[in-house]
Amino acid sequence: MSEQSAAQPVNGPGQMAPSPITLNLQYTKDLSFEVPGAPQIFINLREAPKVDIALDVQARRLQEGQENFEVTLQIRCEAKLAGETPAFIAELVYCGIFTVNGIAPEMLEPVLLVECPRLLFPFARNILADVTRDGGFPPVLLAPIDFVALWQNRRAQQQAAAAPVQGNA
């Protein structure tokens, strides 16, 4: 009787089990940086502007019958000086092409909207920091994002929107 080693390949000699998530490619789909009040805004800049961040995650199958998906992080930063004067607007659409293997259908959505964006986020964060710094402002350093909470909030909103409205008769 022989025992199998834990380090032995799963699919036979010389073959490893495919990874459940493969990041094939990542890219900047759209990048915009505006300073509406330039150059005057830099004369009035005495402190770091207040930055509001909006983030969205989308996923779409690239071709029916295949397990390839484009996952998109959309980040919008709007910075204002005291008095609500716009300082800058930065918008980034950062994408990755993922292949998912062996994922149960009920787990596909959380994988695409939680795990995949988690892999893309550090790169998008770096691009946003660089573009705001290169634009003449302190770099916008995004705090880590809780993609699980973001996905759960989205699910709750979708369920609330789908619930029948009950009114008084």
C-alpha positions as CSV (number, residue, x, y, z in Angstrom):
1,M,0.0,0.0,0.0
2,S,1.4,3.4,-0.9
3,E,0.5,6.9,0.4
4,Q,0.2,9.9,-1.9
5,S,2.2,13.0,-1.1
6,A,0.4,16.2,-0.5
7,A,2.8,17.9,-2.9
8,Q,1.9,15.6,-5.7
9,P,0.1,17.1,-8.7
10,V,-3.7,16.7,-8.7
11,N,-4.4,15.9,-12.4
12,G,-1.8,13.2,-12.9
13,P,1.9,13.2,-13.4
14,G,3.3,16.6,-14.3
15,Q,-0.1,18.4,-14.2
16,M,-1.3,20.8,-11.6
17,A,-5.0,21.6,-10.9
18,P,-6.0,24.8,-12.7
19,S,-6.3,27.8,-10.5
20,P,-10.0,28.8,-9.8
21,I,-9.2,32.4,-10.7
22,T,-6.7,33.5,-13.3
23,L,-6.0,37.2,-14.0
24,N,-5.1,37.1,-17.7
25,L,-4.7,40.8,-18.4
26,Q,-5.3,44.1,-16.6
27,Y,-5.5,47.6,-18.2
28,T,-6.6,51.1,-17.9
29,K,-9.8,51.5,-19.9
30,D,-10.4,55.2,-19.2
31,L,-8.5,57.8,-17.2
32,S,-9.5,61.4,-16.9
33,F,-8.0,64.2,-14.7
34,E,-9.4,67.7,-14.8
35,V,-8.4,70.9,-12.9
36,P,-11.3,73.2,-13.8
37,G,-9.9,76.2,-12.0
38,A,-6.3,76.0,-13.2
39,P,-4.0,77.9,-12.8
40,Q,-5.8,80.1,-10.3
41,I,-6.7,77.1,-8.1
42,F,-3.0,76.5,-7.3
43,I,-2.6,80.1,-6.0
44,N,-5.4,79.5,-3.5
45,L,-4.3,76.0,-2.5
46,R,-3.3,76.3,1.2
47,E,-4.3,72.8,2.4
48,A,-5.1,69.4,1.0
49,P,-8.5,69.5,-0.7
50,K,-11.5,67.5,0.7
51,V,-11.8,64.4,-1.5
52,D,-15.1,62.5,-2.1
53,I,-14.7,59.0,-3.6
54,A,-17.3,57.0,-5.5
55,L,-16.5,53.4,-6.4
56,D,-18.4,50.8,-8.4
57,V,-17.6,47.3,-9.6
58,Q,-19.0,45.6,-12.6
59,A,-18.5,42.2,-14.3
60,R,-19.5,40.9,-17.6
61,R,-19.0,37.6,-19.5
62,L,-16.9,38.2,-22.6
63,Q,-18.3,35.4,-24.7
64,E,-21.3,33.2,-24.0
65,G,-20.3,29.6,-23.1
66,Q,-16.8,30.7,-21.9
67,E,-15.5,31.4,-18.4
68,N,-13.8,34.7,-19.3
69,F,-15.0,37.8,-17.7
70,E,-14.1,41.5,-17.7
71,V,-14.2,42.9,-14.2
72,T,-14.3,46.7,-14.0
73,L,-13.4,49.1,-11.1
74,Q,-14.8,52.5,-11.7
75,I,-13.4,55.2,-9.3
76,R,-14.3,58.8,-9.3
77,C,-12.6,61.3,-7.0
78,E,-13.9,64.8,-6.7
79,A,-11.8,67.2,-4.6
80,K,-13.0,70.5,-3.3
81,L,-11.3,73.4,-1.4
82,A,-13.0,75.1,1.5
83,G,-16.1,76.9,0.2
84,E,-16.9,74.1,-2.2
85,T,-14.5,75.3,-4.9
86,P,-13.7,72.4,-7.2
87,A,-10.0,71.5,-7.1
88,F,-9.8,68.5,-9.4
89,I,-11.9,65.6,-10.7
90,A,-10.2,62.2,-11.4
91,E,-12.0,59.3,-13.0
92,L,-10.4,55.9,-13.5
93,V,-11.9,52.8,-15.1
94,Y,-9.5,49.9,-14.5
95,C,-10.2,46.5,-15.8
96,G,-9.1,42.9,-15.6
97,I,-9.8,39.9,-17.8
98,F,-10.3,36.9,-15.6
99,T,-10.8,33.2,-16.3
100,V,-12.7,31.3,-13.6
101,N,-12.6,27.5,-13.4
102,G,-14.6,25.2,-11.3
103,I,-16.6,27.9,-9.5
104,A,-20.1,26.8,-8.4
105,P,-22.8,29.0,-10.2
106,E,-24.0,30.4,-6.8
107,M,-20.4,31.5,-6.0
108,L,-19.7,33.2,-9.4
109,E,-21.1,36.6,-8.4
110,P,-19.1,37.0,-5.2
111,V,-15.9,35.8,-6.9
112,L,-16.4,38.3,-9.7
113,L,-17.5,41.2,-7.5
114,V,-15.3,40.6,-4.4
115,E,-12.2,38.5,-5.2
116,C,-11.4,39.8,-8.7
117,P,-11.7,43.5,-7.7
118,R,-9.5,42.8,-4.6
119,L,-6.8,41.7,-7.1
120,L,-7.2,44.8,-9.2
121,F,-7.5,47.4,-6.5
122,P,-3.8,47.9,-5.6
123,F,-3.0,48.7,-9.2
124,A,-5.9,51.2,-9.5
125,R,-5.0,52.8,-6.2
126,N,-1.4,53.4,-7.5
127,I,-2.6,54.9,-10.8
128,L,-4.9,57.3,-8.9
129,A,-2.2,58.3,-6.5
130,D,0.2,59.0,-9.3
131,V,-2.2,61.0,-11.5
132,T,-3.3,63.2,-8.6
133,R,0.3,63.8,-7.5
134,D,1.4,64.5,-11.1
135,G,-1.5,66.9,-11.4
136,G,0.0,69.1,-8.7
137,F,-2.0,67.9,-5.7
138,P,-1.3,65.7,-2.7
139,P,-1.7,62.1,-3.9
140,V,-5.0,60.5,-3.3
141,L,-4.2,57.4,-1.3
142,L,-7.4,55.2,-1.2
143,A,-7.9,53.3,2.0
144,P,-8.4,49.5,1.6
145,I,-11.9,48.7,0.3
146,D,-14.2,46.1,1.9
147,F,-15.4,44.5,-1.3
148,V,-17.5,42.0,0.7
149,A,-19.5,44.9,2.3
150,L,-19.8,46.7,-1.1
151,W,-21.2,43.5,-2.7
152,Q,-23.6,42.9,0.2
153,N,-24.9,46.5,0.1
154,R,-25.5,46.1,-3.7
155,R,-27.4,42.8,-3.1
156,A,-29.5,44.4,-0.4
157,Q,-30.4,47.4,-2.7
158,Q,-31.3,45.0,-5.5
159,Q,-33.5,43.0,-3.3
160,A,-35.2,46.1,-1.9
161,A,-35.8,47.3,-5.4
162,A,-37.3,44.0,-6.4
163,A,-39.6,43.7,-3.4
164,P,-43.2,44.4,-4.1
165,V,-44.4,47.8,-2.9
166,Q,-47.2,47.6,-0.4
167,G,-49.5,50.6,-0.1
168,N,-52.7,51.4,1.6
169,A,-55.8,50.4,-0.2
